[in-house]
């Protein structure tokens, strides 16, 4: 199956998928079973290493007011422009764990520095799983030591599995990117299926390239592409304590991506497509999701179009209608009104899969059978037109059904 499988994501012509996967030159990865997930024999500790000392990196973190210990340790104790090692675990988020949690995150950072051959300030740590439970750092350290003995350039598959929690499938890709100055490799591994909110929603994503980037270029490109991908998705409207995205550039290909060059433009296009498809994969996973929705809102107020898009994407009424393939546009109208309260009737249009169902705030005659057929598809698009013009935004969202309730009702039991 092609990685770029959504009709909403176009692979740039200079980007080719590498079906066998693998990491770019200069990178190695591995994973181990450390016993963090109770009752599971699966991989739960991952180690990623960039060998070149001058590796360039950039990072983005959750906007939550409750920051997990690994986020705090990475943000405060790392040289975010020179991350060479990532140590990640699943099964425990190490969030809301106080001083002991900070100690264990620091222990993980130190152990990863030792086995990864890097300084502690070159090591990022990341965790995902249950919140409010103390992490056993000794188990993580033991897992990191085991993983370090198996580091290899094709270890991306194991690393991707090690960061999964409720994910139904792994989310990773390897791409060859043809630039004017030469060909580089771009790869990424992500996880996420629940607790996903469009206020920087990724859970975890790690991106690698053997292109040579300046720190400013890496930070700029990551920031722009995150805003167009992980900041545009919702599964349940819940903001995670642990969201982390890290881009690492080893420079091992010898191809330099200069600022404001054609190389930078093409590399940015490849990174954008990669992250947008991974973001859609997170939505598609959606803890029991059947369908993915895309809401596009256009109008004359930047804040207004964003509030409307997020209100629709987060609405349990809209999401359950999507799950049931019910073209109930009244739920969308209600979400618009909730996002833009006022005393005067609001004129707005709603279009579902190309069919106008509401004009000027009023329902109009439609071919209902046609619309009902359209919303049974795996991907369903909703377009909202508000008064005025000049602004446009989008949010991708999953439906909400029985399995989501079951998974989250039993998550810690």
C-alpha positions in Angstrom: 0.0 0.0 0.0 1.3 3.5 -0.9 2.2 5.7 2.0 0.6 8.7 0.3 -2.9 7.2 0.2 -5.2 10.1 1.1 -6.8 12.2 -1.7 -6.0 15.2 0.4 -2.2 14.7 0.3 -0.2 15.0 -3.0 3.3 13.6 -3.1 5.6 16.1 -4.7 7.0 14.9 -8.1 10.6 14.9 -6.7 9.7 12.5 -3.8 9.9 8.7 -4.1 8.9 6.2 -1.5 11.4 3.7 -0.3 9.3 0.6 0.2 11.8 -1.3 2.3 12.1 1.6 4.7 15.3 2.2 6.6 17.0 5.3 8.1 19.0 8.0 6.3 22.8 7.8 6.3 24.3 8.5 9.8 21.4 7.1 11.7 20.8 3.9 13.6 17.9 2.7 15.7 16.7 -0.3 17.8 14.2 -1.3 20.4 13.8 -3.6 23.3 11.2 -5.2 25.6 11.7 -3.7 29.1 8.5 -4.8 30.8 7.0 -1.3 31.1 3.7 -2.4 29.5 2.1 -4.7 32.0 1.1 -8.1 30.5 2.8 -7.3 27.2 5.9 -8.9 25.7 6.1 -6.3 23.0 8.8 -3.7 22.4 8.4 -0.7 24.7 11.8 1.1 24.7 13.3 2.7 21.6 16.7 4.2 20.9 17.6 6.4 18.0 21.2 7.6 17.4 22.7 10.1 14.9 26.4 9.3 14.7 27.8 12.7 13.4 28.8 15.0 16.2 27.5 18.1 14.3 24.0 16.7 13.8 21.5 19.6 13.6 18.0 19.4 15.1 14.8 21.3 15.9 11.9 20.4 18.2 8.3 21.3 19.1 6.4 20.4 22.3 2.9 20.3 23.7 1.1 23.5 24.6 -0.4 21.8 27.7 -0.1 23.4 31.1 0.6 20.0 32.5 4.0 19.1 31.0 5.3 15.6 31.3 8.7 15.1 32.9 10.4 14.0 29.6 9.1 17.2 27.9 10.5 19.3 30.7 13.9 17.5 30.8 14.3 17.7 27.0 13.2 21.3 26.7 15.3 22.5 29.7 18.4 20.3 29.6 19.0 19.8 25.9 20.7 21.8 23.2 17.7 21.6 21.0 19.8 22.5 17.9 22.1 19.5 18.5 20.1 16.5 19.5 21.9 13.3 18.5 20.1 10.7 20.6 16.4 10.0 21.3 15.3 7.6 24.0 11.6 6.8 24.0 9.3 4.5 25.9 5.7 3.5 25.7 3.3 2.2 28.4 4.0 5.1 30.8 3.8 8.8 30.1 5.8 9.9 33.1 3.4 12.8 33.4 2.0 14.3 36.7 4.7 12.4 38.5 6.4 15.3 40.3 10.0 15.3 41.4 10.5 11.5 41.2 9.3 11.6 37.6 11.8 14.3 36.8 14.5 12.1 38.4 13.6 9.1 36.2 13.5 11.2 33.1 17.0 12.5 33.9 18.1 8.9 34.6 16.9 7.9 31.2 18.7 10.8 29.6 21.9 9.8 31.3 21.6 6.2 30.4 20.9 7.1 26.8 23.9 9.4 26.6 26.1 6.6 27.9 24.9 3.9 25.5 24.4 6.3 22.6 27.9 7.8 22.8 26.7 11.4 23.3 26.6 14.2 25.8 23.6 14.4 28.1 22.6 17.7 26.5 22.4 15.9 23.1 19.8 13.4 24.3 16.1 13.9 24.0 13.7 11.7 26.1 10.1 11.0 25.3 7.4 8.9 26.9 3.8 8.0 26.1 1.2 6.0 28.0 -0.7 6.2 31.2 -0.6 9.6 33.0 0.0 9.8 36.8 2.0 6.5 37.3 5.6 6.6 38.3 8.0 5.3 35.6 10.6 2.7 36.6 13.7 4.3 35.1 15.8 1.2 35.9 13.7 -0.8 33.4 14.1 1.9 30.8 17.9 2.0 31.3 18.1 -1.8 31.0 16.0 -1.6 27.8 18.3 1.1 26.4 21.4 -1.0 27.0 19.8 -3.9 25.3 18.7 -1.8 22.3 22.2 -0.2 22.0 23.6 -3.6 21.2 21.2 -4.0 18.2 21.5 -0.5 16.7 21.3 -0.6 12.9 20.2 1.5 9.9 17.1 -0.6 9.3 16.0 -0.4 12.9 13.2 2.1 12.2 10.5 -0.5 12.2 11.3 -1.7 15.7 11.7 1.8 16.9 8.2 2.7 15.5 6.7 -0.3 17.3 8.3 0.6 20.6 6.5 3.9 20.8 3.0 2.6 20.1 0.3 2.5 22.7 -3.3 2.2 21.5 -2.2 2.5 17.9 -3.8 -0.1 15.6 -0.9 0.2 13.1 2.6 1.7 12.9 3.1 5.1 11.3 6.4 5.4 9.5 7.8 6.1 6.1 11.1 6.5 4.2 11.4 8.8 1.2 14.0 9.6 -1.3 14.0 13.4 -2.1 15.6 14.6 -5.3 17.0 18.1 -4.9 18.9 20.2 -7.4 22.1 19.6 -5.3 21.6 15.9 -5.0 19.3 13.2 -3.5 18.7 12.9 0.2 16.7 10.5 2.4 13.9 11.6 4.7 12.3 9.2 7.2 9.9 9.5 10.2 8.2 7.4 12.8 5.1 8.7 14.6 2.6 7.4 17.1 -0.9 8.5 18.2 -4.5 7.4 18.1 -6.2 9.1 21.1 -5.8 12.2 23.2 -5.3 14.2 20.0 -6.3 17.8 19.9 -5.7 20.4 17.1 -3.5 22.6 19.4 -0.3 20.9 18.4 -1.4 17.3 18.3 1.2 14.6 17.5 1.8 12.6 20.6 5.3 11.6 19.3 7.0 12.0 16.0 10.7 11.7 15.1 12.0 12.8 11.7 15.5 12.1 10.3 17.3 13.2 7.2 20.9 12.9 5.9 20.6 16.4 4.3 22.8 19.1 5.9 20.6 21.8 7.4 21.5 25.0 9.2 19.9 25.1 12.7 17.7 28.1 11.6 16.6 26.2 8.5 15.7 23.1 10.5 13.7 25.1 13.0 11.9 27.1 10.3 10.9 24.1 8.2 9.8 22.1 11.2 7.7 25.0 12.6 5.9 25.6 9.3 5.2 22.0 8.5 4.0 21.2 12.1 1.4 24.0 11.8 0.1 22.5 8.5 0.0 18.9 9.8 -0.1 18.0 13.5 -1.6 21.3 14.4 -4.5 20.6 12.1 -5.9 17.3 13.5 -8.3 16.1 16.1 -9.4 12.7 17.3 -11.1 13.6 20.6 -10.2 17.3 21.3 -7.9 16.3 24.2 -4.5 17.9 24.5 -1.7 15.5 25.5 0.8 16.2 28.2 3.6 14.6 26.1 3.4 15.8 22.5 6.9 16.0 21.0 8.2 16.4 17.4 11.9 16.2 16.8 13.7 16.8 13.4 17.3 15.6 13.2 19.7 16.2 10.2 22.9 14.1 10.1 24.3 15.8 7.1 25.9 12.5 6.1 24.7 12.7 2.5 26.9 15.8 1.9 24.0 17.6 0.3 23.6 21.0 1.8 20.2 22.7 1.9 21.0 26.4 1.8 18.5 28.9 3.2 16.2 30.5 0.6 17.3 28.1 -2.1 15.5 25.8 -4.5 16.8 22.9 -2.3 15.1 24.4 0.7 11.8 24.8 -1.2 11.8 21.2 -2.4 13.0 19.7 0.9 10.2 21.7 2.6 7.6 20.3 0.2 8.8 16.8 1.0 8.7 17.3 4.7 5.3 18.9 4.5 3.8 16.0 2.6 5.4 13.5 4.9 4.1 15.1 8.1 0.6 15.8 6.7 0.2 12.1 5.8 1.5 11.0 9.2 -1.0 13.4 10.8 -3.8 11.9 8.7 -2.7 8.4 9.7 -3.1 9.4 13.4 -6.6 10.6 12.7 -7.4 7.5 10.6 -6.2 5.3 13.5 -8.5 7.3 15.9 -9.1 4.5 18.4 -11.8 2.7 16.5 -12.4 5.3 13.8 -14.3 4.3 10.6 -14.0 7.6 8.7 -11.8 10.7 8.4 -13.4 14.1 7.9 -11.8 17.3 6.6 -13.4 20.6 7.3 -12.4 23.6 5.3 -13.6 27.0 6.5 -13.4 30.2 4.5 -14.3 33.7 5.5 -13.2 37.2 6.4 -11.9 36.7 10.0 -8.8 34.7 10.7 -9.6 33.9 14.3 -13.2 33.1 13.4 -12.5 30.6 10.7 -10.1 28.8 13.0 -12.6 28.7 15.9 -15.3 27.3 13.6 -13.1 24.6 12.1 -11.9 23.4 15.5 -15.5 23.5 16.9 -16.7 21.3 14.1 -13.8 18.9 14.3 -14.1 18.5 18.1 -17.9 18.3 18.2 -19.0 14.8 19.5 -22.3 15.4 17.7 -20.6 15.9 14.3 -18.2 13.1 15.0 -20.8 10.6 15.9 -22.8 11.6 12.8 -19.7 10.9 10.7 -19.3 7.5 12.4 -22.9 6.7 11.4 -22.6 8.1 7.9 -25.4 10.5 8.7 -25.4 13.8 6.7 -26.9 15.7 9.5 -25.7 19.2 8.7 -27.7 20.7 11.6 -25.0 19.5 13.9 -22.4 21.5 11.9 -24.7 24.6 12.0 -24.9 24.2 15.8 -21.1 24.1 16.0 -20.7 27.2 13.9 -23.1 29.1 16.2 -21.3 27.9 19.3 -18.0 29.1 17.9 -19.4 32.5 16.8 -22.0 33.6 19.3 -23.9 36.8 18.6 -27.3 38.5 18.5 -27.9 38.6 14.8 -28.5 35.6 12.5 -25.3 34.5 10.8 -25.3 33.8 7.1 -23.2 30.8 6.3 -23.0 28.0 3.7 -22.4 24.3 4.3 -21.2 22.0 1.5 -20.8 18.2 2.0 -18.7 16.4 -0.6 -19.5 19.0 -3.2 -23.2 19.3 -2.6 -24.5 22.6 -1.1 -26.9 21.6 1.7 -27.2 25.0 3.5 -27.1 28.5 2.0 -27.2 31.7 3.9 -27.9 29.8 7.1 -31.0 28.0 5.7 -31.5 24.5 4.4 -32.1 24.0 0.7 -33.6 21.2 -1.4 -30.9 18.6 -2.1 -30.6 15.1 -3.6 -30.4 13.4 -0.1 -29.6 10.0 -1.5 -26.5 11.5 -3.2 -25.3 13.1 0.0 -26.0 9.9 2.0 -23.9 7.9 -0.4 -21.1 10.4 -0.3 -20.8 10.4 3.5 -20.3 6.6 3.5 -16.8 7.0 2.0 -13.6 6.6 4.1 -12.9 10.3 3.6 -15.6 13.0 3.8 -15.1 16.7 3.1 -17.1 19.5 4.6 -16.8 23.1 3.4 -18.0 26.1 5.4 -18.3 29.6 3.9 -18.6 32.5 6.4 -19.3 36.1 5.5 -16.4 37.9 4.0 -13.2 36.5 2.3 -9.5 36.4 2.7 -9.0 33.7 5.3 -9.1 29.9 5.0 -8.2 27.0 7.3 -8.6 23.3 7.6 -8.8 20.6 10.3 -8.7 16.8 9.8 -10.7 14.8 12.3 -11.9 11.3 13.0 -15.3 10.1 13.8 -16.3 8.9 17.3 -17.9 5.5 17.9 -18.3 2.5 20.2 -14.7 1.3 20.1 -13.3 4.6 21.3 -15.5 4.4 24.4 -14.5 0.8 25.1 -10.7 1.5 24.6 -10.7 4.5 26.9 -13.0 2.9 29.5 -10.6 0.1 29.9 -7.3 1.9 29.3 -5.7 1.3 32.7 -7.5 -1.9 33.7 
